[in-house]
Amino acid sequence: MSAIVTLHPARWWHALPDGRIQCDLCPRDCQLHEGQRGACFVRQVVDGAMQLTTYGRSSGFCIDPVEKKPLNHFYPGSSILSFGTAGCNLACRFCQNWDISKSRDMDRLMDSASPAAIARAARQHGADSVAYTYNDPVIFAEYAIDTALACRELSVRNVAVTAGYIHAQPAREFFAVMDAANVDLKAFTEDFYHKLCVGHLQPVLDILAYIHHETDCWLEITTLLIPGHNDSPAEINELATWIARELGPDVPLHFTAFHPDWKMDDLPPTPPATLIQARRIALDAGLHHVYTGNVHDAEGGTTFCPNCRAALIVRDWYDIRRYDLTAEGRCPHCTTAIAGRFGRTLGRDGKAFGARRMPVRIAA
């Protein structure tokens, strides 16, 4: 039995003189006839108007540690209620969540929940934040924005995990209600974006600059290093140098390990040595906080004071083993302020959530 699709009016579109509808959400600028879906698959022209077909429906809900997003400077040790829908507006051949983001099967969206229900569930389960993740939340921006507003009414924070492939006007409305974002900077060449993502690099760089300079949203960046495609020392240096110059040295950068998946299952996993080298290159380029992910690397998971180099937050994967920041988010050894959003205690009631993953069901 096929799932019932509930349509919700989409924003950010306009009618063309030839009768088609152009979606103005992202740089793909899909121009669609009646009944057609955009490249993201979840935005469809119905009765002459753009509709979102996944509003209120999710591929599942889970409570995770905030470090899994990954966010290392946004209330460390706290818990976050994560969810996504289906579809994506990029076509990355290396997608690590392809079963969700590439899905054309609406039956996958078995969990239904209103924005208010999600906000209530976050409070009931003790989650400090809600993460819009798994697939890219910009394609379900209407649902994400409404949920974020409901969360704010209950003092629950909002986090976007996104590739940042979105036009300026919807970006202003989307990031205005987000408290933090981790943006995937896939690579630092147009060739990579064009051939492996069917997209473009510059719109992502523009969004990174916008988030950091023009919003109150805390920003961290992730780059998945793929052997032979975006892991050369020269490209890593160029990427890190751009971040240091255009965004500043305090924006955290995460290098994570690729594993063979989707349409690039013929490549080897990223060697840990590649991530460790990338971290060193980025630090040498002037960045203060560079991390490695998806590998065991104690140094690459630790937050160091950029002034005295004291180890302030020591992590083992998603577990925090030591937390040595003052209540004001400063190094206790030299009083340097550490960039980020920090609470007066670690996690909830002074205890980190840890590496647990807790699936939850939400009543619609």
C-alpha positions in Angstrom: 0.0 0.0 0.0 1.5 3.4 -1.0 1.8 6.2 1.5 -0.6 9.1 1.4 1.1 12.3 0.3 0.0 15.4 2.2 0.7 18.6 0.2 1.8 21.8 1.9 2.1 25.1 0.1 5.7 25.8 -0.8 7.4 29.2 -0.6 10.0 30.7 -2.9 8.7 30.1 -6.4 7.3 32.1 -9.3 5.3 31.5 -12.5 7.1 31.7 -15.8 5.5 33.2 -19.0 5.3 29.8 -20.7 3.2 28.4 -17.9 5.9 26.6 -16.0 6.8 27.2 -12.4 10.3 28.0 -11.3 11.5 27.0 -7.8 13.5 29.8 -6.2 14.7 27.8 -3.2 18.1 26.7 -4.4 20.6 27.4 -7.2 19.2 24.5 -9.3 16.3 26.9 -10.3 14.2 23.9 -11.4 11.6 24.9 -14.0 8.7 22.6 -13.9 5.4 21.8 -15.7 2.3 20.7 -14.0 2.9 17.4 -12.1 6.6 17.5 -12.3 8.9 17.3 -9.3 12.2 19.2 -8.8 15.6 17.6 -8.6 15.1 17.3 -4.9 12.0 15.2 -5.7 10.0 16.6 -2.7 8.8 19.8 -4.3 6.1 19.3 -7.0 3.9 21.5 -9.1 0.2 20.7 -8.3 -2.7 22.8 -9.7 -0.3 25.5 -10.8 1.5 26.0 -7.5 4.6 24.6 -5.9 3.9 22.1 -3.1 6.1 20.5 -0.5 5.2 16.8 -0.4 7.1 15.8 2.8 5.7 18.3 5.3 5.0 16.7 8.7 6.5 13.3 7.7 9.9 11.9 8.7 12.2 9.0 8.1 12.6 8.7 11.9 13.5 10.4 15.1 16.6 9.8 17.3 18.3 11.5 20.3 22.0 11.8 19.7 24.9 13.6 21.3 25.4 17.0 19.7 29.0 16.0 18.9 27.6 13.6 16.3 26.3 16.5 14.1 29.3 17.2 14.3 29.3 20.3 16.6 32.2 20.6 19.1 31.7 24.2 20.2 27.9 24.2 20.6 26.9 23.3 24.2 29.2 20.2 24.4 27.8 17.2 26.1 24.2 18.1 25.3 21.6 15.9 23.6 19.8 16.7 20.4 16.7 15.3 18.8 17.5 14.5 15.2 15.2 13.9 12.2 15.0 14.2 8.5 12.6 13.5 5.6 13.6 12.3 2.2 15.3 13.7 -1.0 18.2 16.1 -1.6 18.9 19.0 -4.0 22.5 17.8 -4.7 23.4 14.5 -6.3 26.6 13.5 -4.5 27.9 10.2 -5.9 29.5 9.5 -2.5 26.5 10.2 -0.3 26.8 8.5 3.1 23.1 8.7 3.7 21.9 7.7 0.3 19.1 5.5 1.5 17.4 8.6 2.8 18.6 11.5 0.7 18.3 9.6 -2.6 15.0 8.0 -1.8 12.1 8.3 -4.2 10.0 6.1 -2.0 7.6 8.2 0.1 6.6 5.0 2.0 9.9 5.5 3.9 8.4 8.4 5.7 6.5 6.3 8.3 6.8 8.8 11.2 4.4 11.7 11.2 4.8 14.7 13.5 3.6 18.3 13.6 6.1 21.0 14.4 4.5 21.4 17.9 4.7 17.7 18.5 8.4 17.6 17.7 9.1 20.6 20.1 7.1 18.9 22.8 9.0 15.6 22.3 12.3 17.3 22.6 11.3 18.8 25.9 9.8 15.5 27.2 12.9 13.5 26.3 15.3 16.1 27.8 16.9 17.1 24.5 18.4 20.6 24.5 18.1 21.0 20.7 16.5 19.7 17.6 18.6 18.9 14.6 17.3 19.0 11.0 19.6 16.4 9.5 20.0 13.0 7.7 18.9 14.6 4.5 19.4 18.3 3.7 16.8 20.4 5.6 16.9 23.2 3.0 14.6 21.1 0.8 12.0 20.9 3.6 12.6 24.4 4.8 9.0 25.2 5.4 8.6 22.3 7.8 12.0 23.0 9.4 11.2 26.7 9.9 7.8 26.0 11.5 9.4 23.4 13.7 12.1 25.8 14.7 9.6 28.4 15.7 7.7 25.9 17.8 10.9 24.8 19.5 11.8 28.4 20.3 8.5 28.8 22.2 9.7 25.9 24.5 13.3 27.2 24.7 14.6 24.3 22.6 17.5 25.2 20.3 17.7 24.5 16.6 20.5 23.0 14.5 20.8 22.7 10.8 23.1 20.0 9.2 23.2 21.1 5.6 25.3 21.4 2.4 24.3 25.1 2.3 22.9 24.9 -1.3 20.2 27.5 -1.0 19.4 30.9 -2.5 19.9 34.1 -0.5 16.2 35.0 0.3 15.2 31.6 1.7 18.5 31.4 3.5 17.7 34.6 5.4 14.5 33.1 6.6 15.9 29.6 7.3 19.0 30.6 9.2 17.2 33.3 11.2 15.6 30.5 13.2 18.7 28.3 13.5 21.0 28.6 16.6 23.8 26.5 15.0 24.7 25.0 11.6 27.2 22.5 10.4 27.7 23.1 6.7 29.3 20.4 4.5 31.9 22.1 2.3 32.3 19.1 0.0 35.6 20.2 -1.6 37.3 23.4 -2.7 37.1 23.0 -6.5 34.3 23.8 -8.9 35.3 20.6 -10.8 34.5 18.4 -7.8 31.1 20.1 -7.2 30.2 19.9 -10.9 31.2 16.3 -11.5 30.5 14.6 -8.2 27.7 16.7 -6.8 26.0 18.2 -9.8 26.2 21.6 -8.2 28.5 24.6 -7.9 31.0 25.7 -5.2 30.5 29.5 -5.1 26.9 29.4 -3.8 28.1 27.4 -0.8 31.0 29.8 -0.1 28.5 32.7 -0.3 26.2 31.0 2.3 29.1 30.2 4.6 30.1 33.9 4.6 26.5 34.9 5.1 25.9 32.6 8.1 29.1 33.7 9.8 29.0 37.4 9.2 25.3 38.3 9.0 23.5 35.9 11.4 23.6 34.9 15.1 23.8 31.2 14.0 26.9 29.4 15.3 28.8 27.9 12.4 31.0 24.8 12.0 32.2 23.2 8.8 32.7 19.6 7.7 34.7 18.3 4.8 34.5 14.6 4.0 37.9 13.6 2.6 37.7 11.2 -0.4 40.9 9.5 -1.5 42.1 10.9 -4.8 39.3 13.5 -5.2 39.6 16.2 -2.6 42.4 15.2 -0.2 45.5 16.7 -1.8 47.6 18.8 0.6 47.3 21.8 -1.9 43.5 21.7 -1.9 43.3 21.3 1.8 45.6 24.2 2.3 43.5 26.3 -0.1 40.3 25.4 1.7 41.7 26.2 5.2 43.3 29.4 4.0 40.0 30.6 2.6 38.2 29.8 5.9 40.9 31.7 7.9 40.8 34.7 5.6 37.1 35.0 4.9 35.5 33.6 8.0 38.2 33.9 10.6 40.4 31.4 12.5 37.9 30.5 15.1 35.4 28.7 12.9 35.8 25.0 13.7 36.6 22.7 10.8 36.0 18.9 10.8 37.7 16.5 8.5 35.8 13.2 8.4 36.6 9.9 6.8 34.9 8.6 3.7 33.6 5.0 3.6 32.7 3.4 0.2 29.0 3.9 -0.5 26.4 4.7 -3.1 28.0 5.2 -6.5 31.6 5.4 -5.2 31.9 2.0 -3.6 35.0 1.1 -5.5 37.2 3.5 -3.5 39.1 2.6 -0.3 38.1 4.2 3.0 40.0 7.4 4.0 43.2 6.4 5.8 43.4 7.9 9.3 46.8 9.4 8.3 45.1 11.5 5.6 42.8 13.1 8.2 45.7 13.7 10.6 47.8 15.3 7.9 44.8 17.5 6.8 44.3 18.7 10.4 48.0 19.7 10.6 47.8 21.5 7.3 44.7 23.5 8.4 46.2 24.4 11.7 49.3 25.6 9.9 47.1 27.7 7.7 45.9 29.6 10.8 42.8 27.8 12.0 42.5 27.4 15.7 40.1 24.5 16.0 40.4 21.6 13.5 39.0 18.1 14.2 39.1 14.6 12.7 36.0 12.4 12.6 35.0 8.8 12.0 38.4 7.6 13.2 40.0 7.1 16.6 42.3 10.1 17.0 42.5 11.5 20.6 44.3 14.7 19.6 42.0 15.3 16.6 39.0 15.1 18.9 40.3 17.4 21.5 39.6 21.1 21.9 42.8 23.0 22.6 43.2 26.6 23.9 44.4 28.6 20.8 46.7 30.6 23.1 48.4 28.3 25.6 47.5 25.0 23.9 46.1 23.4 27.0 43.7 20.5 26.3 40.3 21.8 27.4 37.7 19.3 26.1 39.1 15.8 25.6 36.9 13.5 23.5 36.9 9.8 22.6 34.6 9.8 19.6 31.3 11.2 21.0 32.3 10.7 24.6 33.7 13.7 26.6 36.4 12.4 28.9 37.5 15.7 30.4 35.9 19.2 30.3 38.0 22.0 31.6 36.3 25.3 30.5 35.2 27.9 32.9 31.5 28.8 33.3 32.1 31.7 30.9 33.7 29.5 28.2 37.3 30.5 28.9 40.5 28.6 29.3 41.1 28.2 33.1 44.9 28.5 32.5 45.3 31.7 30.6 41.6 33.1 30.5 41.4 33.1 26.7 37.8 33.1 25.5 37.0 30.0 23.4 34.8 30.6 20.4 31.5 28.9 20.6 28.3 28.5 22.6 28.9 27.1 26.1 26.7 26.5 29.0 27.6 27.1 32.7 27.9 23.3 33.0 28.7 20.4 30.7 25.6 19.0 29.1 22.5 18.6 31.2 23.0 18.9 35.0 26.7 18.8 34.6 26.7 15.4 32.9 27.4 14.7 29.2 24.8 12.8 27.2 27.5 10.5 25.9 27.6 8.3 22.8 24.1 6.9 23.2 21.7 6.8 20.3 18.0 6.6 21.4 15.3 6.1 18.8 12.0 7.8 19.8 8.5 7.7 18.4 6.5 10.9 18.3 2.7 11.1 18.3 1.5 13.2 15.3 
